[in-house]
Amino acid sequence: MIAKGYRHGTLVAVSDSFENHQRVTVRCDCGVEKTIHAGNLRRMQSCGCLRKALIGAKNTTHGYTR
């Protein structure tokens, strides 16, 4: 069971797990709320905002875009 307030990476559980402990609502530090499977919470670090930031950083070379 995931308790309210549990933090993993940038995600914080904003509700206890419900529906037979299968789903939990989480809020990312960027403000996005999602309902995800409770088992996937420990594999996720963010809602996807970290990936977007990393992809943007990888596409620049010496301060210029491709």
TORTORPA-468209 format. One record per atom (N, C-alpha, C): z, y, x; residue in one letter. Coordinates in steps of 0.05 Angstrom, whole numbers, plus 32768, in hexadecimal, padded with zeros to 4 digits. Layout:
N
ZYXa;...
This chain:
66
80007FE88011m;800080008000m;800080198012m;7FEF802C800Bi;7FEE8045801Ai;7FFE8059800Ai;801280658017a;80248078800Aa;80188095800Ca;802080A57FFAk;801880C17FFAk;802380CE8013k;801180DE8021g;801980EB8039g;801280DC8053g;800880C38050y;800080B48068y;7FE880C18075y;7FE980C5808Fr;7FD480D3809Er;7FC780C080B2r;7FAC80C080B2h;7F9D80B180C6h;7F8680C280CEh;7F8580CA80E8g;7F7180DD80F1g;7F7380F780E3g;7F5E810080D6t;7F5F811A80C7t;7F63811580A9t;7F6780FC80A1l;7F6A80F58085l;7F8880F2807Dl;7F8F80FD8066v;7FAA80FB805Cv;7FA880F0803Fv;7FB980DC8039a;7FB980D1801Ea;7FC780E5800Ca;7FB980ED7FF6v;7FC481007FE3v;7FCF80F27FCAv;7FCA80D77FC8s;7FD580C87FB2s;7FDB80AC7FBDs;7FEE809F7FAFd;7FF480837FB6d;7FDC80727FAFd;7FD9805B7FBCs;7FC3804A7FB5s;7FC780407F98s;7FB2803D7F89f;7FB380357F6Ef;7F9E80207F68f;7F9B80167F50e;7F8980017F48e;7F8D7FE87F5Ae;7FA57FDD7F58n;7FAC7FC57F67n;7FAB7FCA7F85n;7FB37FE27F8Eh;7FB47FE97FABh;7F997FE87FB8h;7F847FED7FA9q;7F697FEC7FB5q;7F5E80077FBDq;7F64801D7FAEr;7F5880377FB4r;7F6E804C7FB8r;7F67805F7FC9v;7F7A80757FCEv;7F6A808F7FD1v;7F7580A57FC8t;7F6880BF7FCAt;7F7280CC7FE4t;7F5F80D57FF4v;7F6780E2800Ev;7F5A80FD800Fv;7F67810F801Fr;7F5C812A8024r;7F59812D8042r;7F428136804Ac;7F3C813C8066c;7F468158806Dc;7F4A815C8087d;7F5381778090d;7F3F818D8089d;7F2681858086c;7F118199807Fc;7F1281A08061c;7F2181918050g;7F2481978034g;7F1781848021g;7F078171802Bv;7EF9815E801Av;7F0C81488010v;7F0B81427FF6e;7F1B812C7FEBe;7F0981167FE3e;7F1180FD7FEAk;7F0280E57FE3k;7F1580CF7FDAk;7F0A80BE7FC9t;7F1880A67FC1t;7F0B808E7FD0t;7F1B80817FE0i;7F10806B7FF1i;7F2080527FEEi;7F15803C7FF7h;7F2380237FF7h;7F398024800Bh;7F51801C8004a;7F69801F8015a;7F658010802Fa;7F577FFA8030g;7F527FEB8049g;7F417FFA805Dg;7F30800C8053n;7F1E801B8064n;7F2B80348071n;7F43803C8067l;7F5080548071l;7F568051808Fl;7F5E803A8098r;7F66803780B4r;7F4E803680C6r;7F36803380BBr;7F1D803380CBr;7F11804F80CCr;7F18806180BAm;7F0C807B80B9m;7F1D809080C8m;7F1080A380D4q;7F1E80B980E1q;7F1C80D380D2q;7F0680D680C3s;7F0180EE80B4s;7EEF80E8809Cs;7EE880FD808Dc;7ED580F98077c;7EB880F98080c;7EB480FE8099g;7E9980FF80A4g;7E94811A80B2g;7EA7812C80B0c;7EA4814680BCc;7EA5814580DAc;7EB4813280E6l;7EB4812F8103l;7E998125810Dl;7E8D811380FFr;7E7281098107r;7E5E81208106r;7E5F813180F2k;7E4C814780F0k;7E50815A8107k;7E69815F810Fa;7E6E81718125a;7E6481658140a;7E68814B8143l;7E5F813E815Cl;7E40813D815Dl;7E3381388147i;7E1681378147i;7E0B8153814Ei;7E1781688143g;7E0E8183814Ag;7E1281898167g;7E27817F8173a;7E2D8185818Fa;7E19817581A1a;7E11815D8199k;7DFF814D81A9k;7DE2815881A9k;7DDB81678195n;7DC081708192n;7DBA818A81A3n;7DCE819481B1t;7DC981AB81C1t;7DC981A481DEt;7DB781B081EDt;7DB581AC820At;7DB581C78217t;7DC981CC8227h;7DCC81E58236h;7DCC81FD8223h;7DD781F9820Bg;7DD9820F81F8g;7DC1821381E7g;7DAC820281EAy;7D94820581DAy;7D9181EC81C9y;7D8481EF81B2t;7D7E81D781A2t;7D6481CB81ABt;7D5E81B481A1r;7D4581A681A9r;7D2E81B881A2r;
